[in-house]
């Protein structure tokens, strides 16, 4: 049985991935303070629900901590007496390092996870970092659990601030850029609905091209560009140091904030 402490959107996304793929043939038990949210999940997904975190920890040897970072300490302090070496605990709380988790749950085997919102539609990516207490079997179990959301990458925890900035915050950044392209298309006469449909599918198709056809974005850029054509005209405006600096600084600012939150 797999237990989820917290029943927000990200927890629902991971649960939906498990149910969709059947990758982990086990019952799912979820706790949250919001009884209405639990009733909704039970009705839609058929999972077991409770408002008692300790009941989930007692019933499940694999736990996913899906609470907000500011709630993690209080939740773990309640869980600690019944979470022991038999528990594998995955935490998706942003900015909370393995050292902190280890101090809160000293007997558990720990893995830190950085998902993103696209996990809720099976198109996300999860980065994981494993504590020394985690075994090879734990790594395999974590990857199996998360693969319903999309690819899983194991990385050193020291890289997680960059991961948080790029893939955790990335959906908002990509959506902002897309929205500005949509506004430009609206100014050229397209309806917002048509512009959004065209832009969103173009972004989706571009991502697939990068995964399946091209090894580097530069190769795709050159494949689309004809000398003197429309793409070349747009690139003359887009490709300048000011634009590049703003985009890079967005990642730096998000990573810097992630580092600050990890110290809190």
Secondary structure, DSSP 8 states (H G I E B T S, - for coil): -EEEE--SHHHHHHHHHHHHH--S-S-EEEE-S-HHHHHHHHHHH--EEES-HHHHHHH-SEEEE-S-HHHHHHHHHHHGGG--TT-EEEE--TT--HHHHHHHSTTSEEEEEE--GGGGGT-EEEEEEE-TT--HHHHHHHHHHHGGGEEEEE--GGGHHHHIIIIITHHHHHHHHHHHHHHHHHHTT--HHHHHHHHHHHHHHHHHHHHHT-SSHHHHHHHH--TTSHHHHHHHHH-SHHHHHHHHHHHHHHHHHHHHHHH-
